[in-house]
Amino acid sequence: MESGAGKHWTEEEVKALLSVWSEKNIRKQLHGTLRNKGIFIYIAKRLQELGVCRDWKQCRAKYKNLKYEYRTVKYAHNSGDVTKTMKFFHDLDAILRYEPLTQLAAEENGRCSATETQLNTSPTTDSTQ
């Protein structure tokens, strides 16, 4: 399977990326790491094992695009606009909800629900919540 820069990701490819991204060690390494080429090389190798032929740059670009789209939809939902949606929102929400609060949340005048704070401070207690 050839993978060019303009080749769209299939639903199966995105699902494979999400499954690798959802692993705790990957999430931990990606969070807050600015120089993450090595992580995406590893992700690309893992995807190849799953039959997805993408290079690390394509994986990083898709990761960034999915994350941006997720945050856009999440912000819209928090603002009361439930009409804005995206295909893998719930999968991404499960992956990203444990990240510490970002600038986006800080820009909302420090408003944060107790649930968000609790989830962000204790990701090891997901079975108890």
N, C-alpha and C positions, 0 to 999 in steps of 0.2 A: 504494500500500500504506500503510495507516494504522498508526501506531505509538503505542499508548497505554502508559501507565506499567506496566500489568499484563500487557502482551502478552509472551508467552514468546518467547525467541530460538529460531529454527529451527536445525537443524544447519548448514544452508548459511550462515546469518547468522554463526554462531559461527566457522565455517571462514574466512569473509571477514575477520572481526575478527582472527583469529589470523594470517592472511596479512599483513595490514597491520602488526600488532603485531610480527611476526617480522623486519620490516625493520630493519637495523642502526641507521639514524638515529632511528627511532621508539624502539627499545629504549634507545638512549643518552639520548634526551631524557626518557623516562619514569623512568629510574632516578635516584632521589635527588631528583627535582623535586617540591617540595611544592605549588606553585601551577601546576597543569598543565591548566587549563581550555583554554588555547590549543592544546595538543597534542591534546586530545580533540575540539576543534572541527575540527582538521585531519583527525583519524581519521574523524570522522563524514562529512566531505566526501569522503574517499577511499572510504568505504563506499558513499556515494551513487553514486559512479562505478561501483561494482561491483553496483549494484542493491539495496543494503540501505539502507532508510530508517529510520535511527535518529538521535536527537539526541545531542549531546555528553554529556548527563547519563546517558543510557541506556548509552552506550559506556563511560563511566567506571564506572558501577555494575557492568556485566558484567565489565569488566577486573578490578575489585576482587574480585568474587565468584569468578571463575575463579582468580585468584591465591591467594585464601584457601583455596579447595578444593584446589588443587594442593599448597599447603604442608601442609595437613592430611594429605593422602594421602602426601606425601613423608616427613613426620615419622613416620607410622604404618609405612611401609616401613622406614625407618631403625631403628625400634624393633622390627622383626621381624614386624609385622602386615602380611602381604601380601594379606590378604583385602579391605582397603579399596582401592577403585578409583574412577576417574572416567573419563568418556568421552574427553576430550582430553588425558589425562595425558602421553603421549609427545610430543605437539605442544608442550605447555606446558613440558615438561622441556627440549626443544631451545631454547626461547626463554629460559627463566629460569635455566638452569644456568650462564650466563656472568655472572650478577649477582654482585657481591662478597658475601662472607659476611654474613648478616644476624644480627639478634639471636637468631633461632631457633638458628642454629648456635653462637653464642656461649653460649647457655644450656645447650648440651650439654657443658659443662665444657671448651670449647675443642677438643673432638675433631673432627678434620677429616682426611679422607684426603688423601694426597699428590696424588691425581688431581684432587680438588675444588679444592685450592689451585692447582694448575697451570692448570686450566681457568679459574679465576677471575682469575688474574693475567695470562694471555696469550690473550685471546679471538681474536687475529688469527692464531693458529696452528692453527685447527681443521682445516685440510687436512693438517697433518703428524701429527695425533694419531690 
